[in-house]
Amino acid sequence: MIHEIEETEGGVVDYAEVLSRIPHRYPMLLIDRAIGFKPHEAIIGVKNVTFNEGFFQGHFPASPVMPGVFLVEAMGQTGGLLISKSIDADPTGKIIFFMSITEAKFRKPVRPGDTVYMHVTVEKRRGMTYRFRGEAKVKGALVAEAVFTAMLVEASDHE
């Protein structure tokens, strides 16, 4: 179980700040806002899942389920937002890359109409490399979890 933060604790990150801090856009932007931000420690990302998500066209039309890989990506984007906001990085000059994903488990399906809360905490930091633990929850129930590592790099190093 990861360190719990309350949704009412810490700062709030609205959609405009999310857009200014991470490079993702439709159809790959998987975080609408964040709550419970604690610099260098934890954040809760929020994703309101609608039937309009592109992946529901093929996964699965008769019984739509959000793909597990998208839940992991949503947790990763939430971790990227935590890094960017914690160090107040200039998002135009930085890129955050996934390095590893382990211990991924999918517990329950996520469907249109669900609100997913991605609880992400920093487990370890070495320089600009971070190891996170993430849990995705719907109505307080665990739907997915993973441990993942990401690195913040200069954009000019990877053009």
C-alpha positions in Angstrom: 0.0 0.0 0.0 1.4 3.4 -0.9 1.5 6.4 1.3 -2.0 7.8 1.4 -2.7 11.5 0.9 -6.1 13.0 1.2 -7.7 14.6 -1.8 -8.2 17.7 0.2 -4.5 17.9 1.2 -1.8 19.8 -0.7 -2.2 21.8 -3.8 -4.5 21.5 -6.8 -3.3 21.4 -10.4 -6.0 22.4 -12.9 -6.3 21.3 -16.5 -4.5 24.4 -17.8 -1.5 23.8 -15.7 -1.5 20.1 -16.7 -1.4 21.2 -20.3 1.5 23.6 -19.5 3.6 21.0 -17.7 3.3 17.8 -19.7 3.6 17.4 -23.5 0.7 14.9 -24.0 -2.4 15.9 -26.0 -5.4 14.2 -27.3 -5.7 11.3 -27.8 -2.9 10.4 -25.4 -3.5 13.0 -22.6 -4.8 10.8 -19.8 -5.0 13.2 -16.8 -7.5 16.0 -16.5 -6.3 17.5 -13.3 -4.5 16.7 -10.0 -5.2 17.1 -6.3 -3.3 16.4 -3.1 0.0 17.6 -4.6 3.0 17.3 -2.1 6.3 18.4 -3.8 8.8 15.6 -4.2 6.5 13.1 -2.5 3.0 12.4 -3.9 0.2 13.5 -6.1 -3.3 12.3 -7.1 -4.1 12.6 -10.8 -7.7 12.6 -11.9 -9.1 11.1 -15.1 -12.8 11.3 -16.0 -13.4 8.4 -18.4 -16.0 9.0 -21.0 -17.4 6.9 -23.8 -15.8 9.4 -26.2 -12.3 8.0 -25.5 -10.9 6.7 -28.8 -9.8 3.4 -27.5 -13.4 2.3 -26.7 -14.1 2.0 -30.4 -12.1 -1.2 -30.5 -11.8 -2.2 -26.8 -14.6 -3.4 -26.7 -17.6 -1.8 -28.5 -20.2 -4.1 -26.9 -18.6 -3.9 -23.4 -16.1 -1.0 -23.2 -13.1 -1.4 -20.9 -10.2 1.0 -20.6 -7.0 -0.8 -21.6 -4.7 -1.6 -18.7 -1.7 -0.1 -20.6 -3.6 3.3 -20.6 -4.0 3.1 -16.8 -0.3 2.6 -16.5 0.3 5.5 -18.9 -2.1 7.7 -16.8 -0.1 6.9 -13.7 3.1 7.7 -15.6 1.7 11.0 -16.7 0.7 11.8 -13.2 4.3 11.0 -12.1 5.6 13.3 -14.8 3.4 16.0 -13.6 4.7 15.5 -10.0 8.3 15.8 -11.2 7.6 18.9 -13.4 5.7 20.7 -10.7 8.1 19.7 -7.9 11.2 21.1 -9.6 9.2 23.8 -11.5 10.8 22.5 -14.7 10.4 24.4 -18.0 8.3 21.9 -19.9 9.5 23.2 -23.2 13.1 22.1 -22.5 12.5 18.8 -20.7 11.2 15.4 -21.6 10.2 12.6 -19.2 10.8 9.1 -20.4 9.6 5.8 -19.0 12.5 3.5 -18.2 10.8 0.5 -16.6 7.4 -0.7 -15.5 7.2 -3.6 -13.0 4.7 -5.2 -10.7 1.8 -4.1 -13.0 -1.5 -5.6 -11.9 -5.0 -5.0 -13.1 -7.7 -5.7 -10.5 -11.0 -4.4 -11.9 -12.2 -3.0 -15.3 -12.5 0.7 -15.8 -15.6 1.7 -17.8 -17.1 4.9 -19.3 -18.5 7.1 -16.5 -15.8 6.1 -14.0 -13.5 8.7 -12.4 -10.0 7.3 -11.9 -7.8 8.6 -9.2 -4.1 7.9 -9.8 -2.3 7.9 -6.4 1.4 8.3 -7.3 4.3 8.5 -4.8 8.0 8.8 -5.1 9.8 5.8 -3.7 13.3 6.8 -4.7 15.2 9.5 -6.5 18.7 9.6 -7.8 19.6 12.7 -9.8 16.8 13.1 -12.4 15.8 9.5 -12.2 12.7 8.7 -10.2 11.1 5.4 -9.0 7.3 5.7 -8.4 4.6 3.5 -7.0 1.2 4.1 -8.5 -2.3 2.9 -7.6 -5.3 3.7 -9.7 -8.6 3.7 -7.9 -12.3 4.1 -8.8 -14.7 4.8 -5.9 -11.9 3.9 -3.5 -11.4 0.4 -5.0 -8.0 -0.5 -6.4 -8.3 -1.1 -10.2 -4.6 -1.1 -11.2 -1.1 -0.7 -9.7 2.5 -0.5 -10.9 6.0 0.4 -9.9 7.7 2.5 -12.6 10.9 4.4 -13.2 11.2 7.6 -15.3 14.0 10.0 -16.1 13.9 13.8 -16.8 16.2 14.8 -19.6 16.9 17.8 -21.7 14.8 17.8 -24.9 17.8 18.9 -27.0 19.6 15.6 -26.0 16.9 13.5 -27.8 15.9 15.4 -30.9 
